[in-house]
Amino acid sequence: MNQLADDCFNQADDLMSMATALAILRQRIVTVTQDKLEQIPLARALGRILAQDVTSGLDVPPHDNSAVDGYAVRHDDLVANGPSRLPVLGRSAAGHPHGARLAAGQAVRIFTGAVMPEGADTVVMQEDAVRAEDYITIPPGLALGANRRHKGEDTKRGDVVLARGRRLRPQDLGLAASVGQADLSLYRPLRVAVFSTGDELAEPGARLPTGAIYDANRYILTALIAGLGANVSDLGILSDDAAAVREGLSAAATSHDLLLTSGGVSVGDEDHVRGAVEALGHLHFWRLAIKPGRPLALGQVGKAAFVGLPGNPVAAMVCFLRFARPLILGLAGAVDLDPVLYRVTSDFDYQKKAGRREWLRARLERQEDGGPRAVLFRPQGSGIISSLVQTHGLVEIAEDVTQVKIGELVDFLPFDEVTS
């Protein structure tokens, strides 16, 4: 199917590429949240960004221990070509070590997580041993060191287990807890102000005048920003008035690290955001060779960074995920800014212009061989919010690709990768 007709992005000669825009963005990223570090308990650290390395002060586990319920033995005591019969003397349970050294020709009852008795080097699983009174019989073939966890096999004393700049996930908190950290040194949250722009916008729940639409963008964007661990100020809707836009941005810049708007950055008579940013600060770029979302602005208002997203909801979300998200993470102190794209099989034919990066909403379905295939949502209009709900993510098509055919591999960005 030819997709080149009805294309409002044809004049792309003076548009900046995604790669160039991201390079400019990265050049201007400076951590702005390091002015105030916070010591935060582990239970409240999820999603925050680590300001100092976490170094382990101990080995984890702190001792050799058993990976199963069974019997600790010395491998040298086992018969190579037949069953071995050993007396069972004592027990070692988690938190209650055996205490004594294992003598030659003996076994100790042991449970998962329990300290290996001194001298023992192997554990036979209880279901592989036959016990009769105080003796066990072990079949041949048990490998040296079987079912034994070694001291420090997870982390060693002095290891940096979490590096500065990591955005903390549940498993990171678990690792910090395992080395005894009760709290962590974190950057303060980034302060982000969010505006929508346009006289056509109404607040959900209010009466909807003729020609108006309810504002969805702020609810998408504030949720995305909050999911990145930032503090969000929802500053409402700016009217299509140049003075009001300048005043709103200027006031917000005094108490926020980043200003984020949607709408008003194109070239229409009622698009006042770009002019306000240029009057109050500086605009680094504003027209990109991307679809959806050509009118995308990056700049500075006072000391605050500025991102102007397109007004169409799909374009606003796509541009947030690929441009605003790495900026927010970088300003907040994170070092891992790039999302992971996955290769999936295309279930569609598609044609596009060369020199432009495009994103298509798609859902994933399982193929007969078990692998995922990307099925396009139709239509692909950038105002169709339901397309964001009924799909799993974005097929990303690079500038040098002009045609995608069914069965080819394409890059896929799952929403789950970038919305939390």
N, C-alpha and C positions, 0 to 999 in steps of 0.2 A: 504494500500500500504506500502510495506516495504522500508524504506529509509536508511537502514544501509549499503547497497552496495555502492561502489565508494566513500568511506569516507576517506578523508585525515586527519581526526582527531582521528584516532583510538588509538594512543599512548598517553593516557591521564593520566598515572599513576603519573607523576611528575608535572602536571599542577595545577595551583592555581585556587581555586573557585572564582566565582564572589563576593560572600559575603566577603571572605578574602581580595580580591583585593580592594573592596570598603572600608573595615575597615582600611586598610593601607593608602588608599588615604585620608580618613577622619582624620586619626591621623596626617597627614602631612599638612593639610589645615590650613594656618594662613592668616588672612586678610592682604594683602600686600599693599592695596590702602589707608590705613588710614594715610599715611604720609602727605597727602595733601587733606584737605576737601575743597569743593567748594560750594559757595552759588549760586544756579542756579534758575532762574525764572521757575515757574510752566510750562510754555509753552515749555521749553526745557528739562524737567526732565523725560520725558517718557522713560522707560526702564533702568533708572539709579537706583542705590542702595542707600537707605536712610542711612545717617550716624548718625543721631540723631532722637530721638523720636519726633513726632509731638503731642503736647498737646493742646487741645482746650481751648481757652481763653473765650469761651462763650457757652451758651446753643444753640443748634440747633434743632428745630427752636427756636428763641429767645422769642417767645410768643405763647400762644394758638392760633390756627388759623383754618379756615374752610377748609375741604378737598373737598368741592363741592360748586357750585353756589346754593344758596337757601336762607333760612331765619334762623337767629339765635334767639333762644328762651330759656326761662327757662323751664326745664322739669316739674317743679312743677305746671306750669300754664296749662298743657295739661290735657284734660279730658281722663280718663282711658278707658271708655266704649263707647265713641262716638266722633264725630268730635269736634275740638277746633277752635274757631274763635278769631283771635287776630288782633289788629291794627298794621300796619307797620309804624314805626317812624324812619326815617333816613336810612343810608346805610353805609356799611364798605367794601371798596375795597382794593385790594392788594396795599400796600404803602400809603393808605389813610384811617387810622382807623376812626371808628365812634366817638370815644373820650368820649362819655358820658356813664354813667352806665345805663344798661337796667332795666327799672322799671318793677314791677310785672304786668303781663297781657299784655306785649307788645312784638313785634317782630322787628327785624332789618334786612333789606335786606343786604345780605352778599355774597361775591364772593370768589372763590377759592384762598386760600393763604392769605386772609384778616384776620386781628387781630380780635379775638373773643371779642365782647363788654364785658366790666366788668359786671358780673352778669349772662351772658348767658352761658349755659353749653351744649347745643344741637343744631344741625343744621338739619332742614328739607330740603331735596332736592327740588329744584324749581318744578321739574316735579311731585312731590308728593303733592304739595300744590296747592290749587285753589285760585287765587287772583281776587278779585273784588274791583276795586278802591283802597282804602287804607287799605283793610282788606284781610287776608288770612284765608282759612279754611284748617285745618290739619287733616287727617284721624287718627284714633286711632292706637296704636301699635308701635309708635316711641320709640326706646330704649333710655334710659338716656345716654348722651354722644355721640349719633350717629353723624357721619361725622365731628367729632371734633378731631383735631390733638393737642397733648399736648406739651407744652413747654419742650424742652430738650429730646423729645422722640427719636430723632436720636442720638445726642451726648450731653453730659453734660459738663459744665465747669470743667476743670481739668482732663477730660478723655484723656488717650493716644489713639489717633485715628489711628495713624500709628506708628509702632514700628521700631526701628533701624534694619537695615538688610533687610527690605522689598524691593523687586524689583518692581518699580513703574509701575502700570498699569493705563489705562485711568480713571477708577473709583477711584483709589487712588488719582489721581490729583484732581478729582472733590471733594472728601472728604476734602482734604487739603484746597481747595478753599472755601468750605462751612464754614470752621472755620476761614477764613480770612488770610490764609497763602499766601503771594505773591511769596515767594521763599522758597527753601528747602536746608538743609545742606546735601550734597551728598559726597560719596567717589569719588575720582578721578577714571576715567575709567581704567580698567586693560589694560596693554599693551601686546599684543600677537603677536608673530612672527610666520608666517606660511610658511613652505617649502613643496614642493613635492620632491621626490628623484627618480632618475632612468634615465639612458641614453636613454631609449625607449620613453621618454615623449617629446612631442612637444607642443608649445604654439598654442592655437586656432588661426586660421588665417594664420599661417605659412605653408610652404610646408611640407607635411607629408612624411618623408623618408620611405623606405621599412623597415618593422618590427617595425615601430613606432606607437604610439597612441597619441591622443590629451589628455592633462592633464585636467581632470574634477575635480579631488579631491580638488584642491585649491579653485575652484569657489564654490564648496559645502561648504567647511570648512570656508572660509572667510565670506561667507554669514551667516552661522550659528553663528559664533563668533560675527559678527557685530550685529546680532539680539539679542544678550545677553548684548548689551550696551558697549562692549569692543572696544578699539582702535586696529585695525588690521593692521599689516605690512605684505604685500604680498612680500615675499623675493624670489619668483621664484622657479626654479628647481635646485636642487643640483645634480651634476653628480655622477656617480658611481666611486668615487675616495675617498679613505679614508682621504687623506690630505684635500681635498676640503670640505668634510663633517665636519671634525673637525674645520676647519677655519670658515666655515659658522655658525656653532652653537656657537662657541666661541665668534665671533663678535656680534651675535644677543643677546647673554646673557647679554652683558654689558648695553643694553638699553631697555630690555623687562622683563616683569614679568613671562612670560610663553613662551616656545618654543613648537611648534606643527609641527610634521612632519607626512607624510604618505609615507609608503614604507620603505624598507631598515632595518627593525628591526627583520628579520628572521635569518636563519642560512646559507643562500647562500653565495657563494664566493663574490658576489657583494653587499651584505648587510652590509654596513659600519656604519649605524647609531648607533647601539647598542655599538659597540666598541668605537665610538667617545664619546658617553655619559659616558661610563665607564672610558675613559681616561681623560675626562674633569671634571667629577663629580662623580655621584653615580647613580646606577640603583636599584630601589626598587623591581620591578618585571617586567617580560616581556613575560611570557607564561601562558595563562589562559585557563581554561576548558570551553571555550565558542565557539559558532559557529553562525554566521561567526566571524572571528577575533581573532584566537588564538595568533598570534604574536602582542601583545599590550604591550607597555613599559611605565612605569612611573618612572621618575627619577629626577635628579637635575643637571643642568649645571651652575656652578658658583652659583650666587644667584637666578637664574631663574629656575622655575619648568620646567619639560620636559614631554611631552606626545608623544609617537611614535605610530601612528596609522597604521593599515595594509594598504597595497597598493591597494587592490581591492576596488573600490568605495563603494559598498554596505557595506562591512565590515568596511571601514573607517567611514561611516556615522553612522552605528549602534553603533560602539564603541565610537564615539564622543558623541552620545546622552546619552549613559548609563554610561560613565566613564569620558570623558573630560568635558562634560557640568557641572556636579556637581563640578568638580575641579575649573573650570572657575568661577562659581558663588561663590564658597566658598572663593577663593582667592580675589575676588572682594568685599567681605563683606556680601554677602547674607546669610541668615539663612535657607531659605526654598530651599533645594537642590534636593529633591526627586520628580520625576514626579508622577502623579496619573495614575494608571493602572485601566482599567475598565473590568468588566466581560461581555463577549459576548459568544454567542453560536458558537461552531465549526461546520463548514460545510465540514469538511474533516476528514479522518483517517490519522494518522501519528505515526511512531515509531522512537525512538531515543535511544541513549546510556544513561545509568544511569551515574550520576556524572558530567553532562555537561549542562550548560545553553544554550538554543537555541532561536533564533529569526526567525520568518517566516514572510515574507511580505504578507499582506492580504488586501483586500478591504472589506468594510462593505456593506451588503445588508439588506434590511428590510424583516423580516419574516412575515408570515401571522398574527401572534399575535402582530405585531408592533415592536418587539424587534430586535436588530441587530444580524446578523450572520457574521462570518468571513469566507471569501472565499479566498483560497490561490491563489497567483499568481504563475504561472508555466511557465518556470522552475525557481528554486530558486537559481541559480548560483550567487555568490557574485560579479561578474563583470557586472551584467545586470542592468545598471543604469535606464533603462526604468521601471523596477519593482518598483523603488522608486517613480516614477511619477504616475504610474497607480494603486497605492494602497493608502490606508488611514493610514496605520500604521503597527505595528509589533505585532504579537502574540508572547508572551514571555512564554517559557516553562521551568519550574524549573528543577533543577538537579535530583530530585527524581522521576520525571515523565518519564516513558519510552514509554507510549502509549497514544495517544489522539484518541477518537472515535467521529464520527459524533453525534451531539446533546449534547456533553459535554460542560460545561462552561470552558473557557480559559481566561487568562489575555491578555488584549489588550492595547497597548500603541499608542494612536493616534499621528501622526506626529504633528498635531496642538498643542499638549500638550507640545512639547519639541523643536519646531523650531522657537519659538519667545519669 
